Amino acid sequence: MADPGDGRWESLAAGLSEGVTRALGELGFTHMTPVQSATIPLFMSNKDVAAEAVTGSGKTLAFVIPILEILLRREEKLKKHQVGALVITPTRELAIQIDGVMRHFTSHYPQFSQMLFIGGNNPIEDVEKFIKFGGNIVVGTPGRLEDMFRRKADGLDLTSCVKTLDVLVLDEADRLLDMGFQISLNTILGNLPKQRRTGLFSATQTQEVEKLVRAGLRNPVRITVKEKGVAASNTQKTPTRLNNYYMICRPEEKFNQLVAFLRQHKQQKHLVFFSTCACVEYYGKALDLLVKNVKILCIHGKMKHKRNKIFTEFRQLPSGILVCTDVMARGIDIPEVHWVLQYDPPSNASAFVHRCGRTARIGHGGSALVLLLPMEESYVNFLSINQKCPMEEMSSLREVPDVLPRLRKAALGDRAVFEKGMKAFVSFVQSYAKHECSLIFRTKDLDFAALAKSFALLRLPKMPELKGKHFPDFVPEDVDTNSIPYKDKVREKQRKKLLAEKQLERQQNEGKRTFCHRKRLPDVKGAV
């Protein structure tokens, strides 16, 4: 492995081009991080690399710089539609981020055209854009890239365009596989030339990643980088400047604690993680009602076109709250996130580390807090052993106001809030049952009555997990929930129309049944 030396960019034996050096200065990067000083010299000397490094360690520049240097040193200049470098990453947010970093550098090299292929954009527009502007450097997500390779009928022969490929980068490789992109990756790799340099970057090294290394890389140099001063025998998988906390609280106290915490830290930037899309929808709405004078945004995997806009908006905010699922848990670099708050622990232990890694990025400080139920406390020890992620207990906030009555009142006044709460509760229970650490997160140990109170439910939903059980500690609201209107007048008008149609249909069916019943009655006239 190359000696990182003193960490200055000037210490690189091969040297950097003038435009690359200028871009680094503009971005304020004076020294290399350990992963950069270990990877860049190898990648630039035409070696395949498989790099594992802690989240937030600066992996993006570790491949952006070699890509530019390799393309700049080509003997034959790339034509407009010839692809010299391809970066594949699991999410559109991460792709946008990498594309943005790359543009800081390519702005000094107008000879390079750049293209972003991600979901949420019109594929035909992507084809037209590539034909018009070209794409020497392409950044994309697997699904959209696979689709682009099948657009020959629309005028794009991407297979021919990638014959000039010099560099392939698989970023967040472990997540590419976790998210089920294996088939798409195989299709893409099948279209690429074998003579190329390949870099594979990940935060964890799994068996699946190892298979990908064997299939896609030629005699790779393996790099595992820890932060400076961290002993290998006690490797910490979260950034060393990250303060990791946990808080133990009962279900009915949990949301009150979250609201109180966010109210106390209004001037800071927060990511708040929930386990499901439905929980994000519900609690995002709830926080909007309860935490005033703060910008609150929501993002989850089921959003399509909105996600890019929301992500960009939150990046630019000096303070605010982004309520999200694990779609935001990997590789995303948001400036100055002060707190990562995990309202629900993620479904697997490695995702916990990646969530925490959204703060304390590349030398900045940051803090992370996970809220746990009393029965989940052993998770702290599990993470310390399994993920080398030590945590310190934070005492629950004292004398916090009970905001749940206000949330129930909101549900009584708006059917949208009521329905979101019911869906969120059901989705949470179903997600909890699928948790990887099933010995710690046991559905049978959940206090469903207290849990329903924490969701501010008006009544318990009908679901298999609650069938045949009685919950005397949960008192439903004395209200006919069918009578709760939507605050949105258009939705309420539509709902009333549907109710009237169903009522008419029931009456007609009842009339038919009565008629048929009378028709079938025996003629008893004259019976003895």
HELIX and SHEET records of a PDB file:
HELIX    1   1 TRP A    9  SER A   11  5                                   3    
HELIX    2   2 GLU A   18  LEU A   27  1                                  10    
HELIX    3   3 PRO A   34  MET A   44  1                                  11    
HELIX    4   4 LYS A   59  LEU A   72  1                                  14    
HELIX    5   5 ARG A   92  THR A  106  1                                  15    
HELIX    6   6 PRO A  123  PHE A  133  1                                  11    
HELIX    7   7 PRO A  142  MET A  148  1                                   7    
HELIX    8   8 LYS A  152  ASP A  154  5                                   3    
HELIX    9   9 LEU A  158  CYS A  161  1                                   4    
HELIX   10  10 VAL A  162  THR A  164  5                                   3    
HELIX   11  11 ALA A  173  ASP A  178  1                                   6    
HELIX   12  12 GLN A  182  GLY A  190  1                                   9    
HELIX   13  13 GLN A  207  GLY A  216  1                                  10    
HELIX   14  14 ALA A  232  ASN A  234  5                                   3    
HELIX   15  15 PRO A  251  GLN A  264  1                                  14    
HELIX   16  16 CYS A  277  LEU A  290  1                                  14    
HELIX   17  17 LYS A  306  GLN A  316  1                                  11    
HELIX   18  18 ASP A  326  MET A  328  5                                   3    
HELIX   19  19 ALA A  349  CYS A  356  1                                   8    
HELIX   20  20 PRO A  374  GLU A  376  5                                   3    
HELIX   21  21 SER A  378  ASN A  386  1                                   9    
HELIX   22  22 LEU A  404  GLY A  413  1                                  10    
HELIX   23  23 ARG A  415  ALA A  433  1                                  19    
HELIX   24  24 THR A  443  ASP A  445  5                                   3    
HELIX   25  25 PHE A  448  SER A  454  1                                   7    
HELIX   26  26 PRO A  464  LEU A  466  5                                   3    
HELIX   27  27 THR A  481  SER A  483  5                                   3    
HELIX   28  28 LYS A  489  ARG A  520  1                                  32    
SHEET    1   A 7 GLN A 114  PHE A 117  0                                        
SHEET    2   A 7 ILE A 137  GLY A 140  1                                        
SHEET    3   A 7 ALA A  85  ILE A  88  1                                        
SHEET    4   A 7 VAL A 167  LEU A 170  1                                        
SHEET    5   A 7 ARG A 197  SER A 202  1                                        
SHEET    6   A 7 VAL A  49  ALA A  53  1                                        
SHEET    7   A 7 VAL A 221  VAL A 225  1                                        
SHEET    1   B 7 ILE A 296  ILE A 299  0                                        
SHEET    2   B 7 GLY A 320  CYS A 324  1                                        
SHEET    3   B 7 LYS A 269  PHE A 273  1                                        
SHEET    4   B 7 TRP A 339  GLN A 342  1                                        
SHEET    5   B 7 GLY A 366  LEU A 372  1                                        
SHEET    6   B 7 LEU A 242  ILE A 248  1                                        
SHEET    7   B 7 GLU A 392  GLU A 393  1                                        
END                                                                             
